[in-house]
Amino acid sequence: MNDVNFFIQTLVYLSSAIIMVPIANRLGLGSVLGYLIAGIVIGPFVFGFVGSEGKDLLHFAEFGVVMMLFVIGLELELSLLWRLKFWLLGLGGLQILLTTVSFSFIYFVFSYSFEASIALGLIFSLSSTAIVLQTLKEKGLMKSIAGQASFSVLLFQDMAVIPILALFPLLSSNTEIHSNHSSSVIEHFPNYFKTIIIFISILGIIVSGKYLLSPLFRILAKSGNREIFTGASLLLVIGISLLMGAIGLSAALGTFLAGVVLAGSEFRHELESNVEPFKGLLLGLFFLSVGSSMDVRIMITEPTLVFSNVFGIIFIKASILFALGLLFRFPLDQNIYFCLALSQVGEFAFVLFAYSETLGIFEPKQISSLIASVALSMALTPVLLLIYQKVFYPKLQSDKTDPPNNSQIAKENHPVIICGFGRYGNMLGRFLRVNGVPCTILDYDADRIEMLLKFGFKVHFGDATRIELLEAAGIESASVLVAALDSIEKQKDLIRNVKTHFPNIKIFARAGDREEAYELYELGADYIYRETRETAVTSGGDILRFLGIRANAAEKAKHVFLKHDDETFRELFGLRKDRVSYISLAKQRTAELERLMTVDKKSPKELNQDKWNDLERD
């Protein structure tokens, strides 16, 4: 019967997640809030499908947070940390310090104990990595100033979780509770001996990760058995977690250190991909458990307390972040987005509240209202960003506040401006350069610009969707603009802005596939080039020649196919929203192309008599 109950509970948790998470993502709220809402719905305060076992499940699901810190450690390459050192230490460090001090002072004034006030300040200084990064990626803003600054602050916050976890036991005024929850095998040893054992354990993790784990994973990789490699990845995380627990330290600390040590290993991506599914599943279960154990009645019984907490959190954090943005000279539009994006409290708050409850730092009633406040602050963030981006951002974007390095761009009367110098823009720029066509190049990747400058390219840093940057680059005297940005959303913004303000310039745009090409064509791009089309057709021509078709016949086949594809693209464009007619016409055009190629195809005998038969194959 217990087995049946277990499967019923599993069915309830999985069903609620499968229903609510896609809905939350569709509404722009993010998967974290989807899990929380699903947990609330199935919890004892709404439908009651699950009961008090949610709290027991929470302790098991916290292992997902341990895995999350392992993955974060894997992503912390020294080169990345060095590149972001200015924002990482300056912006991230100041944000943690100022936010912690501000909230600690406020809650101490409102009759919280000194220890609880410090704990709240530390918890509220953290923001939601999951919500912010997901939103930035969806909007194509990861390489913007707001995106890079947000990433730097979040990275510093993720690293700060480790010392925060270590600090919390010191804030516990109830030593009896703390000792009851301690499972350390060294707690009865003298303090000096404890320190030695802890130091040796941490040093052992670092040395083992550097000199033992890589050779071990290399042996396992040679076996060709992916399951064994996955098992070894889980064994590593679980083993280090048990070791840390045995010496009285946080399991997250050990796995984080192991991740950092292995960040430079050739197995970094394989380890990350192996752990990722388990991490995602356990984190989802963790947030479901938080939602199911959340006392939602407090929002009804004490709405003033909860909502004053929520708006106080958002206002204070946003104000501090905005001031830091001014200090670091962010453009106004980027600064507002930056401060709104990080104004909520993060998912680690749930872990820290659960941990602080076991240490007796807060009373249960306090934790209920605080958890509700954190969840609401997370829920409001996507809404605030959506309102800002739709209503205020377009007005601020036309402001003449220049982003960094705009002033360094002297107007150049070059006929071509290339926006985005990735794989496509790079190849095109090199082709035009060797043919004597001068180009002005705009890109937002600082590392890429640094490398290109070494090769002698004239490249300028900046967001090409900004009108003032295009004006500084000399768009008024240019004839051609190449839209080759990585993000389709940024591509659309660029074409829309150029067509509105500079309608006479011809736009040559890169598209990833036909659907993207339709979107850019609709916005006014004059010429569209799908990245994979010409490459694929060129490969097809080479294959035809390899199979015995003469060079001129293969070239003619390529020409006929591309011409037909261009005509088909224009015909299908008008029907793209009528899928039935679209599919019907696409089938007709494919059949026409097959007949056309069949009529044009020669027999082997005719091929041998072809006047081009003396051409050499490439």
Long-range contacts (C-beta under 8 A, 24 or more apart in sequence): 9-50, 9-53, 12-42, 12-49, 12-50, 13-42, 13-50, 13-285, 13-288, 16-41, 16-42, 16-49, 16-288, 17-284, 17-288, 21-284, 27-382, 28-135, 28-138, 28-382, 28-386, 29-379, 29-382, 30-130, 30-131, 30-134, 30-135, 30-378, 30-382, 31-130, 31-134, 31-284, 32-128, 32-130, 32-131, 32-287, 32-347, 32-378, 33-131, 33-375, 33-378, 33-379, 33-382, 35-284, 35-287, 35-288, 35-291, 36-287, 36-288, 36-290, 36-291, 36-294, 36-375, 36-378, 37-291, 38-288, 38-291, 39-287, 39-288, 39-289, 39-290, 39-291, 39-292, 39-293, 39-294, 40-291, 40-292, 40-294, 40-296, 41-291, 42-288, 42-292, 43-291, 43-292, 43-293, 43-294, 43-296, 44-292, 45-294, 45-295, 45-296, 45-297, 46-296, 50-292, 54-289, 54-292, 54-293, 55-289, 55-293, 57-285, 57-289, 58-286, 58-289, 58-290, 58-293, 58-354, 59-354, 60-285, 61-282, 61-283, 61-285, 61-286, 61-288, 61-289, 62-286, 62-351, 62-354, 63-241, 63-251, 63-282, 64-278, 64-279, 64-280, 64-281, 64-282, 64-283, 64-284, 64-285, 64-286, 65-252, 65-283, 65-286, 65-348, 65-351, 66-237, 66-241, 66-251, 66-252, 66-255, 67-237, 67-255, 67-275, 67-278, 67-279, 67-282, 67-283, 68-279, 68-283, 69-158, 69-161, 69-162, 69-252, 69-255, 69-256, 69-259, 70-237, 70-255, 70-256, 70-258, 70-259, 70-275, 70-279, 71-259, 71-272, 71-275, 71-276, 71-279, 72-158, 72-159, 72-256, 72-259, 73-255, 73-256, 73-257, 73-258, 73-259, 73-260, 73-261, 73-262, 73-263, 74-259, 74-260, 74-262, 74-263, 74-268, 74-271, 74-272, 75-259, 75-263, 75-272, 76-155, 76-159, 76-259, 76-260, 76-263, 77-263, 77-264, 78-263, 78-264, 83-447, 84-148, 84-151, 84-152, 84-155, 87-148, 87-149, 87-152, 87-153, 87-328, 88-152, 88-155, 88-156, 89-156, 90-328, 91-149, 91-152, 91-153, 91-156, 91-324, 91-328, 92-152, 92-153, 92-155, 92-156, 92-157, 92-160, 93-156, 94-324, 94-327, 95-125, 95-153, 95-156, 95-157, 95-320, 95-321, 95-324, 95-342, 96-125, 96-156, 96-157, 96-160, 98-320, 98-324, 99-124, 99-125, 99-316, 99-317, 99-320, 100-124, 100-125, 102-316, 102-320, 103-316, 106-312, 106-316, 113-173, 115-171, 115-172, 115-173, 115-361, 116-171, 116-361, 116-362, 116-366, 118-171, 119-168, 119-171, 119-352, 119-356, 119-361, 119-362, 120-370, 122-164, 122-167, 122-352, 123-164, 123-345, 123-348, 123-349, 123-352, 123-353, 123-356, 124-313, 124-317, 124-345, 124-349, 125-157, 125-160, 126-157, 126-160, 126-161, 126-345, 126-346, 126-348, 126-349, 127-153, 127-154, 127-157, 127-317, 127-341, 127-342, 127-343, 127-344, 127-345, 127-346, 128-344, 128-345, 128-346, 128-347, 128-378, 128-381, 129-154, 129-157, 129-158, 129-346, 129-347, 130-347, 131-344, 131-378, 131-381, 131-382, 132-341, 132-342, 132-381, 135-341, 135-381, 135-382, 135-385, 136-341, 139-389, 139-489, 140-486, 140-487, 140-488, 140-489, 140-490, 141-337, 143-444, 143-445, 143-486, 144-334, 144-337, 144-444, 144-463, 145-330, 145-331, 145-334, 145-338, 145-403, 145-404, 145-463, 146-330, 146-334, 146-335, 146-337, 146-338, 146-341, 149-325, 149-328, 149-330, 149-334, 149-338, 150-338, 150-341, 150-342, 153-342, 154-342, 157-346, 159-256, 161-252, 161-348, 162-250, 162-252, 162-253, 162-256, 164-352, 165-250, 165-252, 165-253, 165-352, 165-355, 166-249, 166-250, 166-253, 168-352, 168-355, 168-356, 168-359, 168-361, 169-359, 171-356, 171-359, 171-361, 172-359, 172-360, 172-361, 173-360, 173-361, 174-359, 174-360, 177-358, 177-359, 177-360, 178-359, 178-360, 181-358, 181-359, 182-248, 183-245, 183-246, 183-248, 184-245, 184-246, 184-247, 184-248, 185-246, 185-247, 186-246, 186-247, 186-248, 187-248, 194-247, 194-248, 197-247, 198-247, 198-248, 198-249, 201-243, 201-244, 201-247, 201-249, 201-254, 202-254, 202-257, 205-240, 205-243, 205-254, 205-257, 205-258, 205-261, 206-257, 206-261, 209-257, 209-258, 209-261, 209-262, 210-261, 213-258, 213-261, 213-262, 213-265, 214-262, 214-265, 214-266, 214-267, 217-265, 217-267, 217-270, 217-271, 218-267, 221-267, 221-270, 229-270, 229-274, 230-274, 233-271, 233-274, 233-275, 234-274, 234-275, 234-278, 236-271, 237-275, 283-347, 286-350, 286-351, 287-347, 287-350, 290-350, 290-371, 291-375, 294-368, 294-371, 294-372, 294-375, 295-368, 295-371, 295-372, 296-372, 298-368, 298-369, 298-372, 299-372, 299-376, 302-369, 305-369, 306-369, 306-372, 306-373, 306-376, 307-376, 309-369, 309-370, 309-373, 310-373, 310-376, 310-377, 310-380, 313-343, 313-344, 313-345, 313-373, 313-374, 313-377, 314-343, 314-344, 314-377, 314-380, 314-384, 317-342, 317-343, 317-344, 318-343, 329-404, 331-401, 331-402, 331-403, 332-396, 332-399, 332-401, 333-393, 333-396, 333-397, 333-399, 333-401, 334-403, 336-388, 336-392, 336-393, 336-396, 337-385, 337-388, 337-389, 337-393, 340-381, 340-384, 340-385, 340-388, 341-381, 341-385, 343-377, 343-381, 343-384, 344-374, 344-377, 344-378, 344-380, 344-381, 345-373, 345-374, 345-377, 345-378, 346-378, 347-378, 349-374, 350-374, 397-466, 398-467, 400-468, 402-468, 402-469, 403-462, 403-463, 403-466, 403-469, 404-461, 405-460, 405-461, 405-462, 406-462, 406-468, 406-469, 406-472, 408-460, 409-460, 409-462, 409-469, 409-472, 409-473, 411-472, 411-473, 411-474, 411-477, 412-438, 412-440, 412-458, 412-473, 412-474, 413-474, 413-477, 414-438, 414-439, 414-440, 414-474, 414-478, 415-478, 415-479, 415-480, 416-440, 416-478, 416-479, 416-480, 416-481, 416-482, 417-441, 417-442, 417-470, 417-473, 417-474, 417-475, 417-478, 417-480, 417-481, 417-482, 418-442, 418-482, 418-484, 419-443, 419-464, 419-481, 419-482, 419-483, 419-484, 419-485, 419-494, 420-464, 420-482, 420-483, 420-484, 420-485, 420-486, 420-510, 421-448, 421-452, 421-457, 421-459, 421-484, 422-448, 422-484, 422-486, 424-484, 424-510, 424-531, 425-482, 425-484, 425-510, 428-482, 428-484, 429-457, 433-457, 440-473, 440-474, 440-478, 442-469, 442-470, 442-473, 464-490, 464-494, 465-490, 465-493, 465-494, 465-497, 467-497, 467-501, 470-497, 470-498, 470-501, 470-502, 475-502, 475-505, 476-502, 478-505, 479-505, 479-506, 480-505, 480-506, 480-507, 480-508, 481-505, 481-506, 481-507, 481-508, 482-507, 482-508, 482-509, 482-510, 483-507, 483-508, 483-509, 483-510, 483-520, 483-525, 484-509, 484-510, 488-512, 488-516, 488-519, 491-516, 491-520, 492-519, 492-520, 492-523, 495-520, 495-523, 495-524, 495-525, 496-523, 496-524, 499-523, 499-524, 514-569, 517-569, 518-573, 518-576, 521-573, 522-573, 533-562, 533-565, 534-562, 537-561, 537-562, 542-618, 545-617, 545-618, 546-617, 548-604, 548-607, 549-607, 550-607, 550-610, 550-612, 550-613, 550-615, 551-612, 551-615, 551-616, 551-617, 551-618, 552-610, 552-612, 552-615, 553-602, 553-607, 553-610, 553-612, 556-600, 557-597, 557-600, 560-596, 560-597, 560-600, 561-593, 561-597, 564-589, 564-592, 564-593, 564-596, 568-593
